[in-house]
Amino acid sequence: MNKRYFFHVVGDDHTREDKRGKVLSGVQAASLQATVTATELAKEPEYQGFMVYVVDEAGHQVVRRSVVTG
């Protein structure tokens, strides 16, 4: 069953809250999307040390990914 997941980016006293979210097939798909999001953010040095938090429709955190710039 598809659910809506929200991808919040948090770090350095800054939060970018995802208000729209994405409808995905489950936690595994949300985890993959979180990894993609963190990888994209890692291209920008200002996101070093930030986190991507994935929250489901019920408000439960289901995935967390670190943004690591290289």
PAZA-54049 format. One record per residue: residue number from 1; chain; x negated, y, z negated of N, C-alpha, C in turn. Coordinates in pm, whole numbers, plus 50000, padded with zeros to 5 digits. Atoms other than C-alpha are relative to their C-alpha. Layout:
N
- NUM,A,X,Y,Z,X,Y,Z,X,Y,Z
...
END
This chain:
70
- 1,A,49916,49881,50000,50000,50000,50000,49912,50125,50000
- 2,A,50078,49876,49991,49863,50339,50097,50031,50092,49884
- 3,A,49986,49900,50106,49803,50602,49831,49923,50123,50040
- 4,A,50073,49876,49978,49685,50959,49828,49890,50011,49895
- 5,A,50116,49982,50087,49340,51020,49684,49946,50141,50020
- 6,A,50051,49864,50000,49187,51356,49594,49850,49996,49970
- 7,A,50145,50001,50009,48815,51430,49631,49951,50134,49945
- 8,A,50044,49878,50067,48697,51689,49379,49847,50004,49995
- 9,A,50145,49982,50004,48343,51829,49395,49969,50089,49880
- 10,A,50024,49933,50127,48202,51934,49059,49849,50011,49974
- 11,A,50139,49981,50041,47870,52081,48945,49969,50145,49975
- 12,A,50048,49863,50028,47688,52386,48809,50112,50096,49968
- 13,A,49888,49913,50040,47998,52533,48646,50089,50037,50117
- 14,A,49918,49976,49880,48175,52508,48982,50081,49875,50030
- 15,A,49915,50111,49960,48469,52291,49079,50074,50036,50127
- 16,A,49921,49985,49878,48610,52257,49428,50105,49889,49996
- 17,A,49891,50096,50018,48943,52090,49369,50070,49974,50133
- 18,A,49931,50041,49878,49096,51896,49656,50149,49999,49971
- 19,A,49856,49990,50025,49462,51995,49662,50083,49921,50101
- 20,A,49927,50073,49895,49559,51807,49981,49982,49849,49989
- 21,A,50029,50143,50008,49389,51471,49938,50007,49932,50136
- 22,A,49994,50083,49880,49380,51188,50190,50078,49875,49967
- 23,A,49927,50126,50017,49613,50895,50232,49909,49889,50052
- 24,A,50090,50110,49966,49401,50580,50229,50060,49867,49954
- 25,A,49945,50134,50025,49458,50205,50206,49975,49948,49859
- 26,A,50027,50047,50136,49312,50164,49857,49870,50057,49946
- 27,A,50118,49949,50069,49024,50220,49618,49874,49976,50083
- 28,A,50119,50028,49918,48771,50056,49852,49984,50106,50109
- 29,A,50005,49895,49897,48857,50303,50130,49965,50135,49937
- 30,A,50030,49875,50070,48846,50591,49879,49852,50005,49961
- 31,A,50141,50008,50035,48503,50473,49763,49911,50029,50121
- 32,A,50076,49975,49877,48375,50471,50120,50007,50148,50037
- 33,A,49985,49858,49968,48514,50820,50180,49920,50087,49903
- 34,A,50078,49925,50098,48351,50944,49857,49851,49995,50035
- 35,A,50140,50015,49960,48016,50809,49977,49970,50089,50121
- 36,A,50016,49915,49882,48060,50984,50313,49997,50148,49959
- 37,A,49993,49861,50046,48155,51310,50139,49871,50040,49928
- 38,A,50123,49971,50074,47855,51293,49902,49880,50009,50094
- 39,A,50109,49998,49903,47622,51218,50194,50001,50130,50081
- 40,A,49989,49873,49926,47753,51519,50388,49956,50118,49913
- 41,A,50037,49891,50091,47716,51747,50085,49850,50001,49972
- 42,A,50144,50011,50030,47360,51620,50029,49914,50071,50105
- 43,A,50073,49928,49897,47258,51795,50351,49977,50146,49961
- 44,A,50010,49862,50048,47296,52125,50163,49935,50000,49862
- 45,A,50072,50004,50128,47039,52178,49883,50078,50057,49881
- 46,A,49926,49941,50113,47282,52388,49676,50094,49901,49931
- 47,A,49913,50101,50062,47486,52073,49607,49922,49895,49920
- 48,A,50081,50094,50079,47196,51891,49436,50055,49990,49859
- 49,A,49950,50022,50136,47323,51738,49114,50151,50006,49987
- 50,A,49853,49998,50004,47692,51777,49202,50053,49857,50001
- 51,A,49932,50129,49999,47941,51491,49174,50126,50011,50084
- 52,A,49872,50012,49932,48230,51379,49390,50085,49906,49915
- 53,A,49907,50079,50080,48519,51256,49175,50123,49972,50084
- 54,A,49880,50038,49927,48803,51064,49336,50108,49967,49898
- 55,A,49887,50016,50092,49139,51080,49160,50119,49951,50082
- 56,A,49882,50050,49928,49448,50883,49260,50123,50086,49971
- 57,A,49876,49923,50015,49806,51010,49277,50046,50013,49855
- 58,A,49959,50000,50140,49859,50924,48911,49906,50083,49912
- 59,A,50095,49918,50076,49562,51142,48808,49887,49922,49937
- 60,A,50107,50084,50054,49328,50853,48727,49875,50009,50088
- 61,A,50126,50001,49925,48964,50882,48823,49970,49856,50040
- 62,A,50023,50137,49952,48887,50578,49039,49859,49979,50056
- 63,A,50135,50009,49943,48545,50658,49191,49924,50127,49963
- 64,A,50087,49884,50024,48250,50884,49117,49871,49977,50078
- 65,A,50123,50009,49922,47954,50954,49346,49914,50122,49973
- 66,A,50097,49891,50016,47641,51162,49287,49961,50055,50135
- 67,A,50053,49936,49880,47526,51411,49547,49849,50015,49976
- 68,A,50145,49997,50015,47152,51358,49588,49941,50049,50131
- 69,A,50062,49946,49879,46967,51579,49833,49861,49941,50014
- 70,A,50129,50062,49977,46656,51445,49993,49915,50091,50076
END
